[in-house]
Amino acid sequence: MYETDLVFSCGEENFLPVVDVWIVIDVLRATTVMTRWFELGGTELYPVKTPDDARKLVLELRDRGSSPLLMGEINALPPEGFDLGNSPTQLNYEIVQAHYCGVMSTTNGTVALNEAFMSGSPVIASSFRNYSACLDHALTLGNKIGFLCSGRKKRPSWEDTLCAGAIIDRLNSLGYVQMSDSSRIALNLWKNRDKNNLADFVKQSEHAKYLEKIGFDDDIKFACECDSSTVVPMLEKNNSHIILQSVSGSARPYKTFNALSFHDISPKEEPTSPKDPFEELLEYTKERRNL
């Protein structure tokens, strides 16, 4: 049996439930950029809460002889002095290969990662691009999976909740899942999506509309490429800082072989409904009577 719990937005660090592992989601666009960073060969990525913290860390890393890339956003645009914004489509191979590490600060995504890390449980950064690979790795760490959606302005966001629903749906195909109410909301949102065009469904969100308005429509389409990567970014402690490193995977489509149940699960297939726990109890009772 698996368990899930879900928190709709960051800023709730004092109320995070106890879980075996956290999956942090910021589809538009932080965790999508993080995934892309490792797809392109990046080795280290420091997620920090504020632009000022990011600038200080860059100076510290430069004093150690590094040449980090400074990237992130405030209101979806690069802060003053940053090398790059928070756009996955603007991040390319040449940029990543010129820097062996990066420092990143965003309004919600990097904040959520720091909050999840403070809980003491392992933390994985997930997006639509790598959600199946992230779930597979999370299940090697425990059966109680927590989802921390970055949200927007300390409120739920359409796209992050939707992505959490996609992961819960896949987990549901592996066995019975005991879900929190918030997990069920995410799952129902995913099941009621436009199955023909995920990007158009995501574009209903407030943040997607804002990104379209300021010219980042391509980022939305890119972020909605499901299971296009097997990268799994995971947080580690490095001296006094936390750092993302890829524990597995690369920029290749997710292989649907499921090592847990030894059969293929296609992401396009609708999962079978889990057996009702009452039915299981009834079967057990009948078996005991026949002994």
Backbone bond lengths (Angstrom), bond angles and torsions (degrees), N, CA, C in turn:
res aa  C-N    CA-C-N  psi(-1)  N-CA   C-N-CA  omega(-1)  CA-C   N-CA-C  phi
1 M - - - 1.463 - - 1.526 110.20 -
2 Y 1.312 115.41 142.41 1.448 121.54 176.61 1.539 109.93 -111.90
3 E 1.325 115.78 158.18 1.463 121.27 175.01 1.523 109.01 -128.90
4 T 1.322 116.17 145.34 1.462 120.21 174.83 1.522 110.24 -133.05
5 D 1.318 114.38 146.78 1.460 121.31 170.14 1.517 106.98 -138.13
6 L 1.301 116.73 151.98 1.462 120.39 -174.16 1.515 110.73 -140.21
7 V 1.323 115.62 133.94 1.466 122.99 174.10 1.521 106.80 -112.40
8 F 1.320 117.54 129.13 1.458 122.27 -168.62 1.528 115.16 -76.27
9 S 1.334 117.64 -21.94 1.467 118.56 -178.26 1.523 110.29 -157.42
10 C 1.344 115.83 157.58 1.459 119.42 176.62 1.526 109.84 -75.32
11 G 1.321 116.17 168.20 1.455 120.67 -174.72 1.518 111.56 100.92
12 E 1.345 116.54 3.38 1.460 121.79 -178.85 1.530 110.77 -113.83
13 E 1.346 117.18 32.54 1.464 119.81 -172.00 1.530 113.67 -59.96
14 N 1.328 116.77 -26.37 1.463 119.55 -179.83 1.525 112.76 -81.53
15 F 1.341 116.31 -4.76 1.463 119.92 -175.85 1.525 112.06 -125.12
16 L 1.319 117.19 16.88 1.453 119.33 -179.77 1.532 109.94 -70.17
17 P 1.337 117.41 133.21 1.466 120.04 178.81 1.530 110.95 -71.22
18 V 1.315 115.88 165.81 1.462 121.26 176.83 1.525 108.45 -83.32
19 V 1.329 116.76 123.69 1.467 122.25 179.20 1.526 109.06 -137.27
20 D 1.325 115.68 168.39 1.468 119.83 177.46 1.518 111.69 -78.68
21 V 1.333 116.77 -32.32 1.464 121.76 -177.12 1.524 108.59 -157.54
22 W 1.336 115.06 142.97 1.463 121.00 176.70 1.525 110.25 -102.18
23 I 1.319 115.43 135.86 1.464 122.11 168.30 1.519 106.79 -110.31
24 V 1.331 116.44 113.40 1.469 122.27 -178.52 1.526 108.90 -96.79
25 I 1.325 115.98 134.82 1.464 121.54 -174.34 1.525 110.88 -128.11
26 D 1.326 115.88 127.96 1.470 121.86 169.54 1.529 106.72 -144.73
27 V 1.325 114.99 81.89 1.470 121.93 -173.37 1.517 111.87 -57.17
28 L 1.329 117.42 -44.36 1.468 122.68 -177.64 1.531 110.63 -116.14
29 R 1.393 119.37 82.15 1.446 120.63 12.96 1.526 112.00 -147.16
30 A 1.317 117.79 4.75 1.464 121.11 -166.69 1.524 114.44 -59.54
31 T 1.350 117.92 -51.83 1.461 117.39 -177.09 1.529 111.94 -72.20
32 T 1.329 117.12 -21.56 1.461 120.53 172.71 1.529 109.85 -69.09
33 V 1.327 117.02 -42.36 1.464 121.29 176.73 1.529 110.63 -64.45
34 M 1.326 116.66 -42.22 1.471 120.32 179.26 1.525 111.13 -59.61
35 T 1.312 115.70 -44.53 1.463 119.91 177.10 1.522 110.54 -61.32
36 R 1.323 116.21 -44.33 1.465 120.94 -179.40 1.529 111.34 -63.08
37 W 1.302 117.25 -37.05 1.465 122.02 179.03 1.531 110.92 -55.44
38 F 1.320 115.61 -46.95 1.463 119.49 -179.01 1.528 111.98 -77.98
39 E 1.309 117.44 -28.81 1.466 120.11 173.74 1.527 110.64 -58.81
40 L 1.315 116.24 -36.71 1.461 122.11 -176.12 1.530 113.01 -88.13
41 G 1.331 117.40 4.20 1.449 120.30 174.81 1.505 116.05 102.10
42 G 1.332 118.24 7.11 1.459 120.60 175.26 1.518 110.73 -63.75
43 T 1.328 117.23 149.35 1.465 120.16 -176.54 1.525 113.70 -111.04
44 E 1.329 117.40 -31.91 1.466 121.17 -178.20 1.525 109.39 -138.86
45 L 1.339 114.94 142.06 1.459 119.61 177.85 1.531 108.63 -144.93
46 Y 1.322 116.11 118.39 1.461 121.80 -179.24 1.533 109.75 -93.90
47 P 1.327 118.88 113.85 1.470 120.53 175.12 1.530 110.56 -92.09
48 V 1.319 117.77 120.06 1.464 121.24 -178.60 1.529 109.78 -122.68
49 K 1.314 115.40 159.99 1.462 119.97 -169.99 1.521 114.24 -74.18
50 T 1.328 118.30 -40.09 1.465 119.90 -172.07 1.523 111.20 -127.85
51 P 1.338 117.63 156.90 1.462 120.83 176.20 1.527 112.77 -58.84
52 D 1.336 117.59 -37.55 1.472 119.98 178.72 1.522 110.94 -64.66
53 D 1.334 116.75 -41.33 1.468 120.41 176.68 1.529 110.28 -62.51
54 A 1.325 115.96 -37.48 1.464 120.43 -179.81 1.525 110.79 -66.38
55 R 1.331 116.79 -43.02 1.471 120.09 179.56 1.534 110.72 -62.99
56 K 1.331 116.54 -41.71 1.468 120.54 179.36 1.522 111.10 -63.68
57 L 1.321 116.72 -41.50 1.459 120.46 -178.81 1.527 110.84 -66.92
58 V 1.317 117.35 -37.67 1.463 120.57 177.29 1.525 110.53 -60.31
59 L 1.322 117.21 -43.72 1.467 120.55 178.27 1.525 110.85 -62.76
60 E 1.334 115.71 -40.69 1.463 120.46 179.08 1.529 110.92 -62.96
61 L 1.323 116.43 -43.58 1.461 120.60 -179.67 1.524 111.71 -68.53
62 R 1.325 116.07 -34.67 1.470 119.50 177.68 1.528 110.88 -67.07
63 D 1.332 115.94 -35.99 1.466 119.59 177.05 1.527 111.43 -63.84
64 R 1.340 116.24 -25.42 1.460 120.70 177.85 1.533 112.04 -86.28
65 G 1.338 116.09 -0.49 1.457 119.56 178.79 1.511 115.11 97.83
66 S 1.331 117.83 6.95 1.455 121.17 179.53 1.526 110.93 -88.27
67 S 1.313 115.27 167.47 1.461 121.32 175.80 1.524 108.69 -131.76
68 P 1.346 117.26 72.13 1.469 120.29 -173.64 1.525 112.81 -74.76
69 L 1.319 115.10 150.61 1.463 121.78 172.17 1.523 108.02 -88.06
70 L 1.318 116.88 129.55 1.460 121.98 179.73 1.526 108.71 -101.91
71 M 1.319 116.30 118.15 1.465 119.66 -177.12 1.525 111.55 -141.10
72 G 1.323 115.48 160.35 1.454 120.36 -179.70 1.511 112.22 151.73
73 E 1.332 114.87 -164.25 1.467 118.20 -176.06 1.526 111.97 -156.67
74 I 1.321 113.19 157.12 1.462 123.94 162.61 1.521 104.75 -131.44
75 N 1.322 117.21 123.32 1.470 121.27 -174.93 1.528 111.46 54.43
76 A 1.338 115.49 38.11 1.468 124.62 174.65 1.525 114.40 75.55
77 L 1.330 117.79 3.39 1.463 121.00 -179.35 1.530 110.53 -120.19
78 P 1.344 118.13 153.31 1.471 120.44 -177.36 1.529 112.03 -63.05
79 P 1.318 118.34 132.81 1.467 120.74 174.04 1.531 110.12 -67.94
80 E 1.304 115.37 164.17 1.469 120.73 -178.86 1.533 110.71 -58.79
81 G 1.327 115.74 132.15 1.451 121.42 177.00 1.519 115.21 84.86
82 F 1.330 118.74 -2.22 1.460 121.49 179.25 1.524 110.37 -79.94
83 D 1.326 116.06 146.50 1.461 120.91 179.42 1.513 112.22 -74.95
84 L 1.319 116.24 -30.92 1.462 121.46 -172.98 1.518 109.05 -152.37
85 G 1.332 115.22 156.08 1.456 119.54 177.61 1.523 111.44 -85.15
86 N 1.335 115.00 -139.98 1.458 121.65 -175.97 1.525 109.63 -121.99
87 S 1.332 115.82 38.44 1.455 121.44 -175.94 1.525 111.14 -104.39
88 P 1.322 118.76 119.02 1.468 120.19 179.02 1.524 113.13 -68.09
89 T 1.326 117.00 -26.09 1.467 119.27 -179.03 1.525 112.25 -81.46
90 Q 1.328 117.66 -17.12 1.462 120.52 176.52 1.526 111.77 -88.65
91 L 1.320 116.12 -16.34 1.460 121.02 176.26 1.526 107.95 -79.76
92 N 1.328 117.81 124.82 1.461 120.06 -177.71 1.528 111.00 -132.80
93 Y 1.320 115.01 174.20 1.457 121.69 -174.81 1.527 111.72 -60.27
94 E 1.326 116.98 -43.19 1.462 120.97 -177.33 1.526 111.06 -62.76
95 I 1.322 116.50 -41.98 1.468 120.59 179.91 1.526 110.50 -63.75
96 V 1.333 116.27 -47.59 1.463 120.20 -177.01 1.528 111.27 -65.97
97 Q 1.342 117.37 -40.11 1.463 120.36 -178.31 1.528 112.68 -68.71
98 A 1.334 116.67 -18.95 1.464 120.48 178.45 1.529 112.02 -81.32
99 H 1.337 116.67 -8.71 1.473 121.80 -177.56 1.528 108.39 -138.48
100 Y 1.316 117.64 127.00 1.466 117.90 178.85 1.523 111.74 -84.12
101 C 1.332 117.11 -12.40 1.462 119.55 176.43 1.523 110.05 -142.49
102 G 1.319 115.55 161.72 1.453 121.75 178.39 1.518 111.01 -134.73
103 V 1.323 115.17 156.18 1.468 122.31 174.33 1.520 106.85 -122.68
104 M 1.318 117.00 133.14 1.460 120.74 -171.93 1.521 111.42 -135.58
105 S 1.318 115.77 135.64 1.470 121.77 174.57 1.519 108.84 -136.61
106 T 1.332 116.03 125.52 1.466 120.50 177.21 1.522 109.59 -132.37
107 T 1.312 115.23 166.94 1.460 120.43 -175.26 1.525 112.38 -62.18
108 N 1.334 116.29 -40.28 1.464 119.55 -174.79 1.535 114.56 -122.94
109 G 1.323 117.27 -46.80 1.457 120.77 -170.88 1.513 114.70 -60.21
110 T 1.330 117.53 -49.33 1.468 119.69 -178.81 1.530 111.04 -71.00
111 V 1.326 115.94 -28.73 1.471 119.83 175.29 1.527 109.85 -65.54
112 A 1.333 116.30 -45.49 1.464 120.88 -179.79 1.527 111.23 -61.51
113 L 1.318 117.73 -40.34 1.462 120.59 179.14 1.525 111.14 -62.39
114 N 1.327 116.67 -43.25 1.458 120.42 178.59 1.527 111.35 -64.11
115 E 1.324 117.11 -40.35 1.460 120.27 179.63 1.525 111.20 -65.00
116 A 1.334 116.67 -43.91 1.455 120.45 179.49 1.527 110.88 -63.48
117 F 1.321 116.61 -38.75 1.467 120.75 -179.46 1.524 111.19 -63.00
118 M 1.324 117.05 -35.79 1.464 121.25 -179.48 1.526 112.42 -65.87
119 S 1.327 117.60 -16.52 1.463 120.60 179.66 1.524 111.49 -71.90
120 G 1.338 116.80 -19.89 1.450 121.15 -179.21 1.522 114.59 93.27
121 S 1.327 117.56 -7.98 1.463 121.17 178.24 1.529 110.06 -91.35
122 P 1.341 118.20 155.82 1.469 120.41 175.74 1.523 110.82 -58.49
123 V 1.340 116.20 150.75 1.467 121.44 -175.43 1.526 109.96 -131.54
124 I 1.332 115.42 130.45 1.462 123.54 178.21 1.528 108.52 -120.53
125 A 1.336 116.80 141.12 1.460 122.09 176.97 1.522 109.39 -99.89
126 S 1.333 116.57 121.34 1.464 120.47 -174.51 1.522 111.70 -127.10
127 S 1.325 114.40 155.96 1.458 123.33 176.01 1.524 107.12 -147.51
128 F 1.318 117.73 -178.56 1.457 119.12 175.09 1.526 111.30 -60.39
129 R 1.318 116.76 -33.47 1.461 120.86 -174.21 1.525 113.38 -63.72
130 N 1.320 117.62 -28.54 1.464 119.94 -172.93 1.524 113.27 -133.71
131 Y 1.339 117.85 23.24 1.462 118.38 -168.02 1.530 113.99 -67.63
132 S 1.318 118.24 -34.83 1.473 119.09 -179.92 1.525 111.35 -69.63
133 A 1.327 116.40 -42.92 1.468 120.17 178.05 1.523 110.61 -62.40
134 C 1.335 116.63 -39.03 1.468 120.15 179.18 1.520 111.45 -65.79
135 L 1.327 117.15 -40.76 1.465 119.66 177.79 1.521 110.59 -63.41
136 D 1.320 116.99 -44.55 1.463 119.93 -179.90 1.527 111.19 -57.57
137 H 1.334 116.12 -42.64 1.463 118.42 -179.83 1.528 110.94 -70.88
138 A 1.329 116.67 -38.54 1.465 120.05 179.16 1.523 110.97 -58.53
139 L 1.329 116.96 -37.30 1.466 120.52 -177.61 1.519 112.78 -71.44
140 T 1.327 117.14 -13.71 1.468 119.22 172.83 1.527 110.65 -79.30
141 L 1.331 116.90 -10.46 1.456 121.91 -176.34 1.528 112.85 -106.09
142 G 1.327 116.87 -12.16 1.455 119.96 179.52 1.510 111.74 157.95
143 N 1.325 116.38 170.53 1.465 122.32 -177.50 1.520 113.52 -101.30
144 K 1.330 117.10 -10.21 1.475 119.61 178.33 1.524 108.22 -102.49
145 I 1.330 115.62 105.68 1.461 122.61 -172.96 1.527 109.88 -101.91
146 G 1.318 116.23 126.61 1.455 121.43 175.33 1.520 110.33 -104.28
147 F 1.314 116.19 139.68 1.462 121.75 176.94 1.523 108.70 -115.02
148 L 1.326 116.08 122.06 1.455 120.60 174.38 1.522 107.37 -110.89
149 C 1.309 115.67 103.09 1.463 121.29 175.76 1.526 108.11 -79.70
150 S 1.315 116.24 132.02 1.466 119.17 -178.31 1.513 111.76 -64.46
151 G 1.345 116.31 -35.59 1.452 119.95 178.59 1.517 112.37 68.35
152 R 1.301 114.61 -165.43 1.472 120.58 -179.18 1.526 109.03 -144.84
153 K 1.323 115.32 123.33 1.465 121.63 179.34 1.533 111.08 56.07
154 K 1.363 114.57 40.96 1.463 122.67 178.71 1.530 113.02 61.69
155 R 1.336 114.68 26.80 1.459 121.06 176.60 1.523 108.79 -130.01
156 P 1.335 118.16 162.50 1.465 119.46 -179.87 1.523 111.75 -62.08
157 S 1.330 115.05 149.94 1.466 119.64 173.57 1.523 108.71 -120.01
158 W 1.310 114.80 144.78 1.462 123.10 -177.41 1.526 111.18 -58.17
159 E 1.356 115.89 -49.65 1.464 119.86 -171.45 1.527 112.86 -72.76
160 D 1.338 117.93 -36.98 1.464 119.60 179.76 1.527 111.16 -69.52
161 T 1.332 116.00 -41.24 1.464 120.60 177.26 1.522 110.40 -63.55
162 L 1.326 116.09 -38.56 1.469 121.53 178.67 1.528 111.17 -63.29
163 C 1.317 117.07 -43.20 1.463 121.11 179.71 1.526 110.98 -65.93
164 A 1.316 117.01 -41.13 1.467 119.90 175.55 1.523 110.32 -59.65
165 G 1.328 116.57 -39.20 1.459 121.11 177.39 1.514 112.44 -61.98
166 A 1.334 116.77 -36.89 1.468 120.54 178.20 1.524 110.78 -63.54
167 I 1.325 116.29 -41.09 1.463 120.22 -179.41 1.529 110.49 -69.41
168 I 1.322 116.60 -41.51 1.466 120.84 178.94 1.524 110.14 -64.06
169 D 1.322 116.92 -37.98 1.454 121.70 178.35 1.526 110.50 -61.24
170 R 1.319 116.20 -43.45 1.467 119.37 178.68 1.534 110.56 -67.11
171 L 1.333 116.77 -40.80 1.462 120.11 177.05 1.527 110.34 -60.40
172 N 1.323 115.44 -37.77 1.464 121.60 -179.61 1.527 111.66 -62.56
173 S 1.333 116.39 -25.75 1.463 120.59 179.43 1.526 111.78 -79.20
174 L 1.316 117.34 -11.59 1.468 121.60 -177.95 1.517 113.14 -94.66
175 G 1.337 117.25 -16.86 1.458 119.69 -178.65 1.516 110.84 164.41
176 Y 1.317 116.68 -178.89 1.456 120.58 -179.17 1.527 110.64 -66.97
177 V 1.338 115.79 133.89 1.463 121.88 -178.67 1.521 109.92 -120.78
178 Q 1.317 116.25 124.14 1.465 121.33 172.25 1.520 107.59 -87.94
179 M 1.323 116.38 112.92 1.459 121.02 -171.25 1.525 112.58 -110.33
180 S 1.332 115.31 144.26 1.462 120.63 168.75 1.529 108.29 -73.52
181 D 1.330 116.36 164.69 1.466 119.82 177.57 1.522 111.63 -58.47
182 S 1.339 115.77 -39.93 1.466 118.94 -179.56 1.525 111.14 -65.11
183 S 1.334 116.97 -34.74 1.467 120.66 176.23 1.524 110.52 -64.61
184 R 1.325 117.04 -40.08 1.462 120.61 179.80 1.529 111.22 -65.89
185 I 1.315 116.58 -36.44 1.469 119.81 177.26 1.523 109.92 -61.62
186 A 1.346 116.36 -45.37 1.464 120.65 179.44 1.526 111.03 -63.11
187 L 1.318 116.37 -43.48 1.468 120.55 -179.88 1.526 110.88 -62.19
188 N 1.327 117.15 -43.89 1.463 120.13 -179.89 1.526 111.75 -65.40
189 L 1.323 116.79 -36.25 1.467 119.61 176.67 1.525 110.00 -61.87
190 W 1.336 116.53 -45.36 1.467 120.49 179.67 1.524 111.58 -63.32
191 K 1.332 117.89 -43.14 1.453 120.84 -178.14 1.528 112.22 -66.95
192 N 1.309 117.35 -23.39 1.461 121.19 -179.54 1.523 113.22 -101.19
193 R 1.338 116.13 16.02 1.472 120.46 178.99 1.523 110.49 -71.04
194 D 1.326 115.23 168.92 1.463 121.82 168.68 1.522 107.01 -77.06
195 K 1.332 117.98 106.11 1.461 121.53 -174.23 1.525 112.46 -72.58
196 N 1.314 117.60 -13.46 1.465 120.73 -178.68 1.520 113.31 -91.23
197 N 1.319 116.49 -21.98 1.467 118.47 -176.91 1.523 109.76 -152.84
198 L 1.325 115.62 91.93 1.465 120.71 -178.66 1.518 111.15 -64.03
199 A 1.335 117.20 -40.21 1.467 119.99 -177.48 1.526 111.57 -59.98
200 D 1.325 117.15 -42.94 1.465 119.89 178.93 1.521 111.04 -65.03
201 F 1.328 116.77 -34.86 1.462 120.49 178.34 1.527 110.36 -67.77
202 V 1.335 116.15 -41.52 1.467 121.14 177.95 1.524 110.88 -65.21
203 K 1.317 116.98 -32.72 1.463 121.11 -177.75 1.522 113.04 -66.35
204 Q 1.321 117.82 -6.67 1.465 120.41 173.99 1.527 111.65 -72.90
205 S 1.338 116.92 -16.29 1.464 119.98 -175.53 1.521 112.09 -73.76
206 E 1.316 115.42 155.45 1.467 121.38 179.06 1.524 111.26 -59.71
207 H 1.336 115.38 -45.28 1.458 118.84 -175.18 1.521 111.61 -69.62
208 A 1.328 116.90 -37.28 1.462 120.19 177.88 1.536 110.42 -63.11
209 K 1.312 116.35 -41.16 1.466 119.63 178.45 1.529 110.96 -62.24
210 Y 1.326 115.46 -38.55 1.469 119.54 178.19 1.530 110.68 -67.02
211 L 1.329 116.58 -43.54 1.464 120.12 179.29 1.532 111.18 -62.37
212 E 1.324 116.68 -40.57 1.467 119.95 176.74 1.525 110.66 -60.83
213 K 1.304 115.50 -40.99 1.464 120.87 -176.89 1.522 111.72 -63.37
214 I 1.347 117.23 -34.73 1.465 119.84 -177.65 1.540 112.48 -99.08
215 G 1.352 115.69 11.91 1.458 119.17 169.37 1.508 117.42 96.92
216 F 1.341 118.56 19.36 1.462 120.54 -178.25 1.529 112.29 -111.18
217 D 1.308 117.08 37.40 1.462 121.00 179.43 1.532 111.71 -60.22
218 D 1.333 117.30 -37.68 1.466 120.62 -179.97 1.526 111.90 -62.61
219 D 1.331 116.85 -31.88 1.465 120.20 178.41 1.524 111.40 -64.09
220 I 1.327 116.13 -37.33 1.465 120.65 -179.52 1.524 109.78 -65.39
221 K 1.320 115.97 -47.00 1.473 119.97 179.05 1.529 110.69 -61.04
222 F 1.324 116.58 -42.94 1.458 121.50 -179.63 1.525 110.50 -62.74
223 A 1.319 116.47 -42.56 1.466 121.31 -177.56 1.522 112.61 -67.79
224 C 1.328 117.15 -17.69 1.462 121.53 -177.05 1.530 113.13 -97.96
225 E 1.330 116.91 12.82 1.465 120.71 175.64 1.531 108.31 -82.45
226 C 1.303 115.82 100.23 1.470 120.76 -173.59 1.524 112.32 -74.03
227 D 1.322 115.49 134.91 1.467 123.48 174.24 1.519 113.25 52.68
228 S 1.318 116.25 38.08 1.466 120.81 177.38 1.521 111.73 -86.97
229 S 1.340 116.80 -1.39 1.462 121.00 -175.39 1.522 110.58 -144.18
230 T 1.334 115.77 151.03 1.469 120.71 174.46 1.525 111.70 -110.86
231 V 1.320 116.98 12.93 1.464 122.08 177.48 1.528 110.22 -67.29
232 V 1.339 116.40 136.73 1.469 121.70 175.33 1.530 108.26 -126.72
233 P 1.338 118.49 96.18 1.466 120.49 176.78 1.528 110.61 -77.72
234 M 1.332 115.41 131.91 1.464 120.11 -177.51 1.523 109.93 -135.01
235 L 1.321 115.73 143.64 1.463 121.09 -177.71 1.527 111.71 -79.80
236 E 1.331 114.52 139.83 1.461 122.73 173.12 1.529 108.01 -133.83
237 K 1.327 116.85 162.95 1.456 121.04 175.86 1.524 108.97 -94.64
238 N 1.329 116.70 130.98 1.464 122.05 178.60 1.517 108.14 -129.79
239 N 1.335 116.39 101.16 1.472 121.69 -172.99 1.519 109.10 56.15
240 S 1.311 118.63 -120.39 1.465 120.45 -177.90 1.526 112.25 -96.56
241 H 1.325 117.33 8.02 1.462 121.49 -176.48 1.521 110.31 -120.41
242 I 1.338 115.28 160.88 1.456 119.39 171.14 1.521 108.27 -102.68
243 I 1.333 115.39 149.70 1.452 120.40 -173.54 1.521 109.65 -141.33
244 L 1.318 116.10 139.09 1.454 121.59 173.97 1.521 109.49 -90.15
245 Q 1.321 115.68 133.91 1.451 121.77 172.38 1.522 108.40 -136.78
246 S 1.315 116.72 149.74 1.451 120.41 -179.80 1.527 109.54 -82.53
247 V 1.333 116.55 119.55 1.458 120.09 -178.32 1.523 111.75 -87.67
248 S 1.337 117.01 -13.95 1.459 120.73 176.59 1.513 109.42 -169.39
249 G 1.338 115.09 163.68 1.446 119.96 168.91 1.506 116.53 93.43
250 S 1.336 114.33 174.85 1.456 122.75 179.87 1.517 108.67 -159.85
251 A 1.322 115.55 -175.50 1.462 120.39 -178.85 1.527 110.00 -81.13
252 R 1.303 115.65 69.66 1.461 120.27 175.46 1.527 107.61 -140.40
253 P 1.307 118.63 153.58 1.469 120.31 -178.18 1.517 111.59 -59.45
254 Y 1.312 115.25 149.67 1.457 121.30 -178.91 1.522 110.42 -67.19
255 K 1.320 116.72 131.86 1.460 122.16 175.26 1.512 108.31 -84.57
256 T 1.319 116.64 125.79 1.462 120.06 -168.83 1.519 114.09 -80.59
257 F 1.341 118.91 1.32 1.467 119.13 177.90 1.513 110.31 -62.68
258 N 1.289 115.91 128.53 1.460 122.30 -177.80 1.522 109.57 -104.35
259 A 1.318 116.42 106.38 1.461 121.41 -175.55 1.521 112.65 -68.57
260 L 1.342 116.92 -18.32 1.462 118.90 -177.22 1.522 111.81 -74.81
261 S 1.339 117.20 -38.10 1.462 119.18 -176.58 1.521 112.42 -118.64
262 F 1.346 117.38 4.21 1.448 123.06 173.52 1.533 113.11 57.89
263 H 1.307 116.28 43.30 1.454 120.33 170.05 1.513 108.87 -151.34
264 D 1.306 115.58 162.77 1.462 120.20 -177.63 1.518 110.56 -80.91
265 I 1.337 115.03 136.29 1.464 120.90 174.68 1.510 107.34 -122.71
266 S 1.300 117.38 114.40 1.459 120.92 179.71 1.510 109.61 -83.14
267 P 1.356 117.78 133.64 1.457 119.09 178.30 1.521 113.27 -63.50
268 K 1.346 116.86 -14.70 1.458 120.07 -178.86 1.528 111.57 -86.79
269 E 1.334 116.96 -15.98 1.449 120.35 -177.06 1.524 111.15 -80.01
270 E 1.310 115.80 143.44 1.450 119.77 172.98 1.521 108.01 -76.41
271 P 1.327 119.49 130.52 1.461 121.22 -178.00 1.514 111.73 -67.62
272 T 1.313 116.98 151.48 1.450 121.04 174.89 1.519 109.33 -73.43
273 S 1.312 115.93 148.44 1.461 120.12 -178.84 1.523 109.79 -70.27
274 P 1.332 117.62 136.50 1.459 119.47 178.17 1.522 111.15 -67.80
275 K 1.324 116.52 152.76 1.460 120.42 179.50 1.516 109.58 -67.80
276 D 1.322 115.22 135.02 1.461 120.45 179.06 1.537 108.98 -64.68
277 P 1.343 117.83 133.46 1.469 120.25 -178.82 1.525 113.15 -60.22
278 F 1.365 116.86 -30.11 1.463 119.71 177.31 1.522 110.60 -66.27
279 E 1.358 117.23 -39.96 1.458 121.36 177.69 1.525 110.86 -62.97
280 E 1.340 116.23 -40.10 1.460 120.00 178.29 1.535 110.95 -62.45
281 L 1.336 115.61 -41.92 1.470 120.10 179.33 1.520 110.65 -64.56
282 L 1.341 116.47 -40.11 1.461 121.04 179.73 1.522 110.72 -63.90
283 E 1.347 116.94 -43.44 1.462 121.23 177.71 1.523 111.06 -61.50
284 Y 1.330 116.15 -41.68 1.454 120.64 179.80 1.526 110.66 -62.65
285 T 1.342 116.83 -41.49 1.460 121.84 -179.79 1.530 110.87 -63.06
286 K 1.355 115.66 -42.68 1.469 119.58 178.56 1.518 111.12 -62.84
287 E 1.340 115.57 -41.78 1.458 119.21 179.80 1.535 110.90 -62.51
288 R 1.334 116.42 -40.09 1.473 119.80 -179.08 1.525 110.42 -65.16
289 R 1.345 117.37 -36.65 1.460 121.15 -179.92 1.533 111.84 -65.57
290 N 1.329 114.84 -30.08 1.467 119.49 -177.78 1.510 113.49 -83.64
291 L 1.325 117.68 -5.50 1.467 120.74 -179.25 1.526 111.14 -71.14
